[in-house]
Amino acid sequence: MTTPSTNPATLRSGQSVNLFLATLAFTISFWAWNIVGPLGVRYSEVLDLSSSQKSILVAIPIIVGSVGRILTGALTDRFGGRLMFPVLLIATAPFVVLIAVAGELGSYPMMLVIGFFLGIGGTTFAVGIPFVNAWYDPSKRGFATGVFGAGMGGTALSAFFTPRFVSWFGYVTTHVIIAVALVVVAAVVWMFMRDAPQWAPNRDAVAPKLIAAAKLPITWQMGFLYAATFGGFVAFSTYLPTYLKDVYDFDLQAAGTRTAGFAVAAVIARPLGGILSDRFGPRIITAISTAGAALLAVWMITQPPLEIPAGLDFVLMAVCMGLGSGSVFSWVARDAPAARVGSVTGIVGAAGGLGGFFPPLVLGATYDAEAHSYTIGLVLLVITACFALVFTIFGIRKREERPA
């Protein structure tokens, strides 16, 4: 006889509920993590920021949201997602309010410091991957991690709703609403989320565990590819409002709407990338992603006209980055040792986040204000995508590419 914990119907129900809750927590935390980007145009005008100052302000929350994943991934191996999710959501909430206080005071240094800690919200990614991974069989992990990864749609919600919330409710009130949402979701997660029945805490010391994960070739191979794919998504979703303002002269809400469309396309493509990787193998899907990104960046350099050509370019770029984000973590779920998934995820996730930190800085530093052009930054994107394509095909030792 099977026990309730191992009954197939009970297990499937638990999979669905916990995947939903993890995705919900990831979504709201990513909204909070990206709350500065959609208001970058506002901050630029109010604080009279240069292009470089603006790009630093938009990018700074990504640092902790990236590097912090190394620690949260390892801690998830020990404490489980049911504890780590609510802790991180609660820890993020005060900084959402404080960033509004800094904005009201017009203090750029204060915004940088608080924005750094706002990055805590971005670390939830390294919690969710090992959490949902433990709930699913290997043959379904591409699907599971892809669906969870769709929680990066929090950036789309932020891009679309944050400027509108500011218009409807006011600047400070908007941040209070998001902070309250973080606390509410943390309570829901704590009450209803459960770690997988077969999950067991890994009580090894954190430092040796991270060192062991860092010694695995897959950690750095996937770290680079995730920096190229997900990092590209993060960079575009945070800097795109500024890009659209500089190149196409959109106002705050119009830029936010189009950025939300970009993020939605990537969100839809991410689980598709996981599903296709389960079917065809992650190598081919990652290769398609990086090749497409290179070609579309070349098209972007030409500054295609509004609305359809430019919109199609950005949407297809989002699809490529979403596919790649899903396929890379399907690769991680397939090849990483089960006891090290959290630690590997933390390092790979950090690489992806850092991959999104540097492009906005480069774009801000190389922007040609007279020509309204980001050509140099986009050329560097083409080079990076081409290198990632070659590395995907030839740089990783082949193994049998079939569903687990």
C-alpha positions in Angstrom: 0.0 0.0 0.0 1.1 3.6 -0.6 1.1 6.2 2.1 -0.7 9.5 1.6 2.7 11.2 1.1 3.6 8.8 -1.8 0.1 8.4 -3.3 0.5 9.4 -7.0 -2.6 11.6 -7.0 -1.5 13.3 -3.7 2.0 13.8 -5.2 0.6 15.4 -8.4 -1.6 17.7 -6.3 1.4 18.7 -4.2 3.4 19.4 -7.3 0.9 21.7 -8.8 0.2 23.7 -5.6 3.8 24.1 -4.7 4.9 25.0 -8.2 2.2 27.7 -8.2 3.2 29.1 -4.8 6.9 29.1 -5.7 6.1 30.9 -9.0 3.8 33.4 -7.2 6.6 34.2 -4.6 9.2 34.5 -7.4 6.9 36.9 -9.4 6.2 39.3 -6.5 9.8 39.3 -5.4 10.9 40.1 -9.0 8.4 43.0 -9.2 10.0 44.4 -6.0 13.5 43.8 -7.3 12.7 45.7 -10.5 10.8 48.6 -9.0 13.5 51.1 -9.8 13.9 50.4 -13.5 10.4 51.4 -14.7 10.8 54.7 -12.8 14.3 55.4 -14.2 13.0 58.2 -16.5 11.3 59.9 -13.5 14.5 59.6 -11.4 16.6 61.0 -14.2 14.4 64.1 -14.5 13.9 64.7 -10.7 17.5 64.1 -9.7 19.0 65.5 -12.9 21.1 62.4 -13.5 23.6 61.8 -16.3 23.3 58.7 -18.5 25.9 56.9 -16.5 24.3 57.8 -13.1 21.0 56.6 -14.4 22.3 53.3 -15.6 24.1 52.7 -12.2 20.9 53.5 -10.3 18.9 51.0 -12.4 21.5 48.3 -12.2 22.5 48.5 -8.6 19.8 46.2 -7.1 21.0 43.5 -9.5 24.2 43.1 -7.5 22.8 41.7 -4.3 20.0 39.9 -6.3 22.8 38.2 -8.2 25.7 37.5 -5.8 23.2 36.8 -3.0 21.9 33.8 -4.9 25.1 32.0 -4.1 24.3 32.0 -0.4 20.5 31.5 -0.7 21.0 28.6 -3.1 23.3 26.8 -0.5 20.9 27.7 2.4 18.0 26.3 0.4 19.8 22.9 0.3 19.8 23.1 4.1 16.6 24.7 5.1 14.3 24.2 2.2 12.1 26.5 0.1 9.2 26.5 2.5 11.3 28.5 5.0 13.6 30.5 2.6 10.8 32.0 0.5 8.9 33.8 3.3 12.2 34.9 5.0 13.4 36.6 1.8 10.0 38.2 1.0 9.8 39.7 4.4 13.4 40.9 4.3 12.7 42.7 0.9 9.6 44.6 2.0 11.3 47.3 4.2 13.7 48.3 1.4 10.8 48.8 -1.1 9.4 51.4 1.3 12.8 52.9 2.0 13.7 53.4 -1.7 10.5 55.5 -1.9 11.7 57.6 1.1 15.0 58.2 -0.6 13.3 59.2 -3.8 11.1 61.6 -2.0 14.1 63.2 -0.3 15.9 63.4 -3.7 19.0 61.7 -2.3 20.9 59.8 -5.0 23.5 58.3 -2.6 20.7 57.1 -0.3 18.9 55.5 -3.3 22.1 53.7 -4.3 22.6 52.2 -0.8 19.0 51.2 -0.4 18.8 49.9 -4.0 21.7 47.6 -3.1 19.7 45.9 -0.3 16.6 45.9 -2.5 18.5 43.3 -4.4 17.5 40.7 -1.8 14.3 40.3 -3.7 16.2 38.9 -6.7 17.8 36.1 -4.7 14.5 34.0 -4.5 15.4 32.5 -7.9 18.1 30.3 -6.3 15.4 29.1 -3.8 12.8 28.1 -6.3 14.9 26.0 -8.7 16.0 23.4 -6.2 12.6 23.6 -4.5 10.6 22.7 -7.6 13.4 20.4 -8.9 12.8 18.2 -5.8 9.1 17.9 -6.6 9.5 16.5 -10.1 11.0 13.5 -11.9 14.0 14.2 -14.1 11.9 13.9 -17.3 9.6 16.8 -16.1 12.2 19.1 -14.6 12.6 21.2 -17.7 8.9 21.9 -17.6 8.9 22.6 -13.9 11.9 24.9 -13.8 10.5 26.6 -17.0 7.1 27.3 -15.4 8.8 28.5 -12.2 11.1 30.7 -14.2 8.1 32.4 -15.8 7.9 34.2 -12.5 10.4 36.6 -14.0 7.2 38.0 -15.4 7.3 40.1 -12.2 9.5 42.4 -14.3 6.7 42.7 -16.8 4.2 43.5 -14.1 6.5 46.1 -12.7 7.2 47.7 -16.0 3.5 47.9 -16.8 1.9 48.7 -13.5 4.5 50.6 -11.4 4.3 53.8 -13.5 0.5 53.5 -13.6 0.3 52.9 -9.8 2.4 56.0 -9.3 -0.1 57.9 -11.5 -3.2 56.4 -9.8 -2.1 56.2 -6.2 1.0 58.3 -5.8 4.7 57.6 -5.6 5.1 56.5 -1.9 1.7 54.7 -1.8 2.8 52.5 -4.8 5.8 51.3 -2.9 3.7 50.6 0.2 1.3 48.5 -1.9 4.2 46.4 -3.2 5.7 46.0 0.3 2.3 44.9 1.7 2.0 42.4 -1.2 5.4 40.9 -0.3 4.2 40.4 3.3 0.9 38.9 2.3 2.5 36.4 -0.2 5.1 35.5 2.5 2.2 34.6 4.9 0.4 32.5 2.2 3.6 30.7 1.3 4.4 29.9 5.0 0.9 28.5 5.5 0.4 26.4 2.4 3.8 25.6 0.9 5.5 22.3 1.6 8.9 20.9 0.7 8.9 17.8 -1.5 8.4 14.4 0.4 11.7 13.1 -0.9 13.6 16.2 -0.1 16.1 15.9 2.7 18.2 18.8 4.2 21.9 18.8 3.2 23.6 19.8 6.5 27.1 20.1 5.1 28.8 23.3 6.0 27.9 26.1 3.5 31.5 27.0 2.5 32.7 23.5 1.6 29.4 22.9 -0.2 29.9 26.0 -2.4 33.5 25.1 -3.1 32.4 21.6 -4.2 29.7 23.1 -6.5 32.3 25.6 -7.9 34.6 22.7 -8.8 31.9 21.1 -11.1 32.4 22.0 -14.8 28.7 22.3 -15.3 28.5 25.2 -12.8 30.7 27.5 -14.8 29.6 26.3 -18.2 26.0 27.0 -17.3 26.9 30.1 -15.5 28.3 31.7 -18.7 25.4 30.6 -20.8 22.9 31.9 -18.2 24.8 35.2 -18.1 24.3 35.5 -21.8 20.6 34.5 -21.9 18.9 35.5 -18.6 21.5 38.3 -18.1 20.4 39.7 -21.4 16.8 39.6 -20.4 17.5 41.3 -17.1 19.5 44.0 -18.8 16.8 44.7 -21.4 13.9 44.6 -18.9 15.6 47.0 -16.5 17.2 49.4 -19.1 14.6 49.2 -21.9 12.5 52.1 -20.6 15.6 54.3 -20.8 16.6 52.9 -24.2 13.1 53.6 -25.6 13.1 57.1 -24.2 16.6 57.9 -25.6 16.2 56.3 -29.0 12.4 56.6 -29.8 11.4 59.4 -27.4 8.7 57.5 -25.5 7.3 58.9 -22.3 7.4 56.9 -19.0 4.1 55.0 -19.4 4.6 54.3 -23.1 8.1 53.0 -22.5 6.8 50.9 -19.6 4.0 49.4 -21.7 6.5 48.3 -24.3 8.9 47.0 -21.8 6.1 44.9 -20.2 5.4 43.4 -23.7 9.1 42.5 -24.0 9.0 40.8 -20.6 5.8 39.0 -21.3 7.2 37.5 -24.5 10.3 36.2 -22.5 8.1 34.9 -19.7 6.0 32.9 -22.2 9.1 31.6 -24.0 10.9 30.5 -20.8 8.7 27.4 -20.0 8.6 26.6 -23.7 12.4 26.5 -23.6 12.3 24.0 -20.7 9.6 21.9 -22.4 11.5 21.8 -25.8 14.7 20.9 -23.9 12.9 17.9 -22.3 12.0 16.9 -25.9 15.1 17.8 -28.0 17.8 18.4 -25.5 19.0 21.7 -24.0 22.0 22.1 -26.3 20.0 22.7 -29.5 17.5 25.1 -27.8 20.3 27.1 -26.3 22.1 27.3 -29.7 18.9 28.6 -31.3 18.5 31.2 -28.5 22.0 32.6 -28.8 22.0 32.6 -32.6 18.7 34.4 -32.7 19.9 37.0 -30.2 23.0 37.8 -32.3 21.0 38.3 -35.5 18.3 40.4 -33.7 20.9 42.6 -32.1 22.4 43.3 -35.5 18.9 44.4 -36.7 18.5 46.5 -33.6 21.7 48.5 -34.5 19.9 49.7 -37.6 17.2 51.3 -35.3 14.2 49.8 -37.2 11.2 52.2 -37.4 8.2 52.2 -35.2 5.9 50.4 -34.5 5.9 47.0 -36.2 9.5 46.5 -37.3 11.0 47.7 -34.0 8.4 46.0 -31.9 8.9 42.7 -33.7 12.7 43.0 -33.2 12.3 43.5 -29.4 9.7 40.7 -29.0 11.7 38.2 -30.9 14.8 39.2 -28.9 12.7 38.5 -25.7 11.6 35.1 -27.1 15.2 34.1 -27.7 16.3 35.1 -24.3 13.4 33.4 -22.7 14.0 30.2 -24.6 17.7 30.3 -23.6 16.9 30.9 -19.9 14.6 27.9 -19.8 17.0 25.6 -21.7 20.0 26.5 -19.6 18.2 25.5 -16.3 16.8 22.4 -17.9 20.5 21.6 -18.5 21.3 22.3 -14.8 18.4 20.2 -13.6 19.5 17.3 -15.8 23.2 17.3 -15.2 23.9 18.8 -11.7 24.2 16.3 -8.8 20.9 16.1 -6.9 22.5 17.0 -3.6 24.2 20.1 -5.1 21.4 21.5 -7.2 20.8 24.4 -4.8 24.5 25.3 -4.6 24.9 25.0 -8.4 21.8 27.0 -9.0 23.0 29.8 -6.7 26.3 30.2 -8.6 24.6 29.9 -12.0 21.9 32.3 -11.0 24.4 34.8 -9.7 26.2 34.6 -13.0 22.9 35.3 -14.8 22.1 38.2 -12.6 25.6 39.7 -13.0 25.2 39.2 -16.7 22.3 41.6 -16.4 24.3 44.1 -14.3 27.0 45.1 -16.7 25.2 45.7 -19.9 23.2 48.7 -18.6 26.5 50.2 -17.4 28.0 49.7 -20.8 25.0 51.0 -22.6 25.0 54.1 -20.4 28.7 54.7 -20.8 28.7 54.2 -24.6 25.5 56.1 -25.4 25.9 58.6 -28.2 23.5 61.4 -27.1 23.9 63.4 -30.4 23.0 60.4 -32.6 20.6 58.9 -30.0 22.5 55.7 -30.6 23.6 52.6 -28.6 25.6 51.1 -31.4 28.7 50.2 -29.4 26.8 48.5 -26.7 24.7 46.5 -29.2 27.9 45.4 -31.1 29.2 44.0 -27.9 26.0 42.2 -27.4 26.4 40.6 -30.9 29.9 39.5 -30.1 28.8 38.0 -26.7 25.9 36.1 -28.3 28.1 34.7 -31.1 30.7 33.5 -28.5 27.9 31.9 -26.5 26.7 30.1 -29.6 30.1 28.7 -30.4 30.6 27.7 -26.8 27.2 25.9 -26.7 28.0 23.8 -29.7 31.7 23.1 -29.2 32.7 24.1 -25.6 30.7 21.6 -23.5 31.4 17.9 -23.5 28.6 16.0 -25.3 26.4 13.5 -23.6 23.4 11.7 -24.8 20.8 14.4 -25.7 17.5 12.8 -24.9 14.8 13.1 -22.3 15.9 11.8 -18.9 
